Amino acid sequence: MVINQPSNQIKLTNVSVVRLKKGGKRFEIACYKNKVQEWRSGVETDLDDVLQIANVFVNVSKGEVAKSQDLQKAFGTTDRDTIVKEILQKGEVQVGEKEREHDLSSIRREIATLVAEKCVDPATQRPYPVGVIDKAMTEAGFSVRPGKNAKSQVSECIKLLQTHSKLPIQRARMRVRISLPTADVEKLRTKILEGADTVEKDEQGSDEWEAILLIDPSQFRILNDLLQKESKGRGRLETLTFAATAGS
């Protein structure tokens, strides 16, 4: 995007426009890409490193600077930093169509990668290539939700693949180790083993009982709550592998 400021005709690239409508008027600022989110998350605190031009505009692309009286009426001040901070916090980042498509494509790829890391073929217990997951996402009619990060959309995507695609898929099992003092084994052993898909170890020692299990990730919190409640903190739950696949 090329932006012309009337006085000196500065040309800007790599620009991100943030717009806020207030007092019946539109106000815009020209920022460096990625710096808006860094400011909002607290990573960046220097306004000079966020703004490409230290000014408030009515229209950035045309280089139309906002009038002082309009700023005073809308914001109750003409202090640039105060106004810019409000626009940064409350304004909407303007995204072009090509950039929006690129962003959605990147998020979709990230979702497919995360799903591939977390899931397996139930028959082989091996992960699928990312390309296979992406094809199944298309088949299932999965659409990326703009404004939400990839991680927050993974669970929804997995559920959709399980119900609306032909791809056999399940979450990879977690491998966990559970240890209990001998005194607690009799009342808890059966309940613990019931939550496992596979019991890899079930061994009673002289002082404690130890089990290594493959569980659905949804069982982790259930087992943890069981140990906390029934074992009063004496039992231990340890994750050995977050996503156990064949041969791992």
N, C-alpha and C positions, 0 to 999 in steps of 0.2 A: 504494500500500500504506500502511495506517495502522499505526503502531507505537506501543504504549503502554508507557512506562516506569513501573513501579509508583509511584515517589516523586513524579514531577511530571507524568505523563501527557503527555509530549511527543509531538506528532503529526508524523510525518515523511512527506515525499513525495519522489519522485525517488530512491528508495532502491535500493541493490544489496546483497543479503545474500551474504556469503562464509562458507561453512561448512567446518569441518574436523572429522573424526572422529578422536579420539585417546584412548587409554587407556579405550576402551569407552564414551566419552561424546561427545556432539555439542557443538561450540562454534561460535558465530556472531558476526559483527560486522556493523554497519550502516554501509555506505559510500555515498558519492555516486556516482551512475552515471558511468561513464567514468574515474573516478579510480583504480579498481583496475588497469586496464590501464596507465594512466599511471605508477602506482607500480611495477608489474612491469617496465616498460620503462625506468625510471629518470628519466622526465620529471618526475614528482612525488616529492618527498622529505620533505615535511612531513606527518606523520601527522594533524595537526589538520585539514588540508585534504582528507584522504581520508575520515576517519570522520565520520559524522553524530552519533554519540554515543560519547563516550570510555569505552566499557565493552565487556566480553566477555559474551556472552549464551549461554544454553542454547537459547533460542528467541526470536529477535528479534521475530517477529510478536506474541508474547504478552507481550513485555517481561520475560521471565524471565532474570535476571542469573545468571551462573555463580558457584558458591560458591568461596571462596578455597581450600578444601581440595581441591576437584576440579581447580582450575587447578594447584595445587602438585603433585598426584599425576600429572597428565597432562604438564605442561610442565617440571616441576622448578623452577618459579619462580612468583611471583605478580606479577612486574613486568609491568604492562600493556603497555608498548611492546614488550617482548621477545615477549610472547604474540601481540600484534596483528600484528607483523611476520611471525611464522611462519604465522599464519592467512592473511595476505595472500599470502604466497609459495606456500603449499602447498594452500590451501583451494580449493573449487569455488564459482564464482559461481552463485548460484541464479537461474534465468531462468524467468519465467512463460510459459505456453503462448502467450498473445497476443504477448508480447515476442519469444519464440522465432520465431514465424511471421513477425513483422515483420522481424526480423534476417535470416532466411533469404530473405525476399522482397527485401530491400535488396541482399544479396550476389548473388542471382540477377540482379537488374537491372544490377548493376555488372559481372558476368561477361558478360552480353549486350552491354553497352556496349563492353567491352574487345575482345570477339570482333569486333564491328562495326568497330572501329578497325583491327584487325589483318588482316581478311579481305576478300575481294572475290568478286564473281561472275566465274568464269573466262572467261565469254564476253565480258563488257563491261569487265572490270577495274575495275568501280566497286563501292564499298561498299554493303552492304545497310542499310536502316533497322534500328534496334534492335528494333523490334516484329517484324520478319520473323525476325530471329535468335531472339528469345524464342519465337516460335511453332515454329520448327524445333527448338529445345531441348526443347520439350514433345513434339513428334513423335518425337524421338530417345530420349526417356525419360531425359533428363539430370536428375540430382538433385544439389542443392547439398550439399556435405559440411560439416556443422556443425563449427565449431572451426578451419576453414581459411579463409584470406582469399581474396578473389575472384581475385587475380592468380595464385595458385598452382593454380587450377582451370581456367584458360583453355585450356591445351594439351590437357587431357583433354576439355574441352568441344568443341574444334575437331575432334579425332579422332572423337568420337562423332557429330558432325554430318556428317562426311564418310562415315561408314560406316552410320549408322542413320537418316538423314533424306533426304528427297527434294530438299533444297536443294543445288544445285551451289555448292560453296564451296571456296576455297583461300586459303592465307595470301597476303596482299599481298606483292609482291616488294620487296626492298630495292634502292635505287639506290646503288651504290658507285663510287668512283673509285680506280683502282689505278695507281700510278706505279712504274716500274722503271728503273734505270740501263741504258743500252744494252747493257752487257756481260752482263746477266742475261736479256735478252729471248728469245734463241734457245732457252734451256733451259726457260723458264717460261711463255712466251706461250700455247702450246697448252693446257697444263694449266690455266691460269687461265681461258681462254675456254670450256673444256669445262664449267666449273662455272656458267656463266651461262645464264639463260633467254633473255635478249635482250642483244645487244651494241649499245649506242648510240654508242659511240666506240671506235675502234681506230686509234691514231695514233702514228707514230714521229717523234719530234723529233730534233734534232741531238744532244742529251745524254741524253734519256730517252724511254721509251715510256709512253703514257698510255691507259687504257681506262676507259670508263664502262659499267657493267653493271647489269642487273636480275637479281637472284639470289634464290633461296629463302633465307629467314633462316637455315636450317640450314647453308647453304654458307658463311656468314660466318666461322665459326671455322675451317673447313677451309682457306679461302683465307688467313686470317691465319696459321695454322700453317705453310702452304706458304711464305709469304713469310719468316717468321721462320727456318725451317729452311734453305731453299734460297738465300735472298737475304741471309741474315746481317744482317737489320735494315736493309738498303739500300733495300728496297721500302717503299712506303707504301700503306696501305689506309684509305680515308676514307668514312664514311657520309654520303651526300648527302640521302637520304630514307629514313626508317625503314619507311614503308608507302606505296609508290608506287601511285597509282591513276590511272585514265584522266584525262589532262589535267593531272596533277601532275608 
